Amino acid sequence: MDFSSKLLENAVNEMSQLPGIGKRTALRLVLHLLKQPQQHTELLVNALHTMRDQINFCRNCHNISDTQLCEICANPNRDASIVCVVEDIRDVMAIENTSRFKGQYHVLGGKISPMDGVGPGELTINSLVNKVKEGTIDELIFALSSTMEGDTTNFYIFKQIEGLDVITTTIARGISVGDELEYADEITLGRSIINRIPFESSLKSN
């Protein structure tokens, strides 16, 4: 792709680093920004800079937050004894959209994937295990995507807390095997949360 401007080329190259954005899409986006009033671009730049500079991770659940404690964890109406284990903030948003879950979350920050160089140490598994050991959690709901990496992560966590006084469940398989949680429709996902099953039962069915 030939560019008439080095500045344009640099902007396209940076934009194309975003997930799902190829060079042609990046070029369209950059040209769109050039057509907009300069203040619109400045608002975008400022929003991204402020987010990157001031964003926090909840000290309790590791969800992305504007404050040290996210709105979900700070809400006294949420049941802190039931914790839903998810991969990232997109899964929190997906489950929250169902309006069927009233507990809290624990965001792992990914899934165990040796092929991608992601081991347990790169995730927030240790803090989850420590919370279970404190004895304040009655139930852990495994709500990772039903992929090999998701199942591996579920099983690893299960083995880490085995013998501790906590119930482990997993969302019902209304979610197709291999599907990412964030793409499930709200009704199916909501039913999967409500109809969760003991985690040990999911091991027997695999």
C-alpha positions in Angstrom: 0.0 0.0 0.0 1.6 3.3 -1.2 1.0 6.4 0.9 1.4 10.0 -0.3 2.2 11.0 3.3 4.5 9.5 5.9 2.3 11.0 8.6 -0.7 9.2 7.1 1.2 5.9 6.8 2.3 6.1 10.5 -1.3 6.7 11.6 -2.6 3.8 9.5 0.2 1.5 10.8 -0.7 2.3 14.4 -4.5 2.0 13.8 -4.0 -1.4 12.2 -2.4 -2.8 15.4 -5.9 -2.9 16.9 -7.7 -6.3 16.9 -9.7 -7.0 13.8 -8.4 -3.9 12.0 -6.5 -4.5 8.8 -4.6 -1.9 6.8 -7.6 -1.0 4.5 -10.0 -0.6 7.4 -7.3 1.4 9.3 -7.0 3.7 6.2 -10.7 4.3 6.1 -10.8 5.2 9.8 -7.8 7.5 9.6 -9.3 9.3 6.5 -12.6 9.6 8.3 -10.8 11.3 11.2 -9.1 13.7 8.8 -12.5 14.7 7.5 -13.9 15.5 10.9 -13.4 18.8 12.7 -10.1 18.8 14.6 -11.8 19.1 17.9 -13.5 15.7 17.3 -10.1 14.0 16.9 -8.8 15.8 20.0 -11.8 14.5 22.0 -11.0 11.0 20.9 -7.3 11.4 21.7 -8.0 12.9 25.1 -10.5 10.2 26.0 -8.0 7.4 25.1 -5.2 9.2 26.9 -7.3 9.8 30.1 -8.5 6.2 30.0 -5.0 4.8 29.7 -3.6 7.1 32.3 -6.4 6.9 35.0 -8.0 3.5 34.6 -8.0 1.3 37.7 -8.5 -2.4 38.3 -10.8 -3.2 41.2 -8.8 -4.3 44.2 -11.4 -7.0 44.9 -12.4 -8.5 41.6 -9.8 -7.1 39.1 -12.6 -5.7 36.9 -11.8 -2.4 35.1 -13.0 0.5 37.1 -12.8 4.2 37.6 -12.2 3.8 41.3 -10.3 1.4 43.6 -13.4 -0.6 44.2 -15.8 -1.2 41.2 -19.5 -0.4 41.3 -20.4 -4.1 41.5 -18.2 -4.9 44.4 -19.2 -1.6 46.2 -22.9 -2.4 45.8 -24.3 -3.6 49.2 -27.2 -5.4 47.3 -24.8 -7.8 45.6 -24.2 -11.2 47.2 -20.4 -11.3 47.9 -20.7 -15.0 48.9 -21.3 -16.0 45.3 -18.5 -15.3 42.9 -18.6 -15.8 39.1 -15.2 -16.5 37.6 -14.8 -14.9 34.1 -12.0 -14.2 31.7 -12.3 -10.5 31.2 -14.5 -7.4 31.4 -16.4 -8.4 28.2 -17.8 -11.4 30.0 -18.8 -9.3 33.0 -20.7 -7.0 30.7 -22.3 -10.0 28.9 -23.5 -11.5 32.2 -24.6 -8.2 33.6 -26.8 -7.6 30.5 -28.8 -10.7 31.4 -29.9 -9.1 34.8 -30.0 -12.7 36.2 -26.8 -12.7 38.3 -26.7 -10.8 41.7 -23.4 -12.0 43.0 -19.9 -10.6 42.4 -17.2 -11.5 39.9 -13.5 -12.4 39.7 -11.8 -11.4 36.5 -8.9 -13.7 35.7 -7.5 -11.5 32.9 -7.3 -14.4 30.4 -7.1 -18.2 30.2 -4.3 -20.7 30.7 -2.8 -21.2 27.2 0.7 -22.6 27.1 0.7 -22.1 23.3 0.4 -18.4 23.8 2.8 -18.3 26.8 0.0 -17.7 29.3 0.4 -19.7 32.5 -1.4 -19.5 35.9 1.1 -16.9 37.1 0.0 -14.4 34.4 -3.6 -14.6 35.7 -5.2 -13.6 39.0 -5.7 -17.1 40.1 -3.7 -16.7 43.3 -5.8 -13.9 44.6 -9.0 -16.0 43.8 -7.6 -19.0 45.8 -6.7 -16.7 48.7 -10.3 -15.3 48.8 -11.6 -18.8 48.9 -9.2 -19.6 51.8 -10.6 -16.7 53.7 -13.9 -18.5 54.0 -16.2 -15.7 52.8 -17.1 -17.4 49.5 -19.9 -20.0 49.5 -20.0 -20.7 45.8 -17.7 -20.3 42.8 -19.3 -20.2 39.4 -17.0 -21.1 36.5 -18.1 -19.0 33.6 -15.2 -19.3 31.2 -15.7 -19.9 27.5 -16.3 -23.6 26.7 -13.0 -24.0 24.8 -10.0 -26.2 25.6 -8.2 -23.3 27.3 -11.3 -22.4 29.3 -11.8 -26.0 30.5 -8.1 -26.2 31.4 -8.3 -23.0 33.4 -11.5 -24.2 35.2 -9.9 -27.5 36.1 -6.7 -25.9 37.3 -8.6 -23.6 39.7 -10.7 -26.5 40.8 -7.6 -28.5 41.8 -6.2 -25.4 43.6 -9.3 -25.1 45.9 -10.1 -28.8 46.2 -10.8 -29.7 49.8 -11.8 -26.2 50.7 -15.3 -25.4 52.0 -16.7 -23.9 48.8 -19.3 -25.1 46.3 -18.0 -25.1 42.7 -20.5 -24.9 39.8 -20.3 -24.2 36.1 -22.7 -22.5 33.7 -25.1 -24.9 32.0 -24.0 -25.9 28.5 -26.6 -23.8 26.7 -23.4 -22.2 25.4 -22.1 -24.3 22.5 -18.7 -26.0 23.0 -16.0 -23.7 21.5 -18.1 -20.6 21.8 -16.8 -17.4 23.4 -19.1 -16.2 26.3 -19.3 -12.6 25.0 -21.1 -13.7 21.8 -23.9 -15.6 23.5 -27.3 -14.1 23.4 -28.6 -12.7 26.7 -31.5 -15.2 27.1 -29.2 -18.3 26.6 -26.5 -16.8 28.9 -29.0 -15.9 31.6 -30.5 -19.4 31.6 -27.0 -20.9 31.7 -26.3 -18.9 34.9 -29.6 -19.8 36.5 -29.3 -23.5 35.5 -25.7 -23.9 36.5 -24.5 -27.4 37.5 -21.9 -28.8 40.0 -18.5 -28.6 38.4 -17.7 -32.2 39.1 -20.7 -33.2 36.9 -19.2 -31.3 34.0 -16.0 -33.3 34.4 -17.9 -36.6 34.2 -19.7 -35.5 31.0 -16.4 -34.6 29.2 
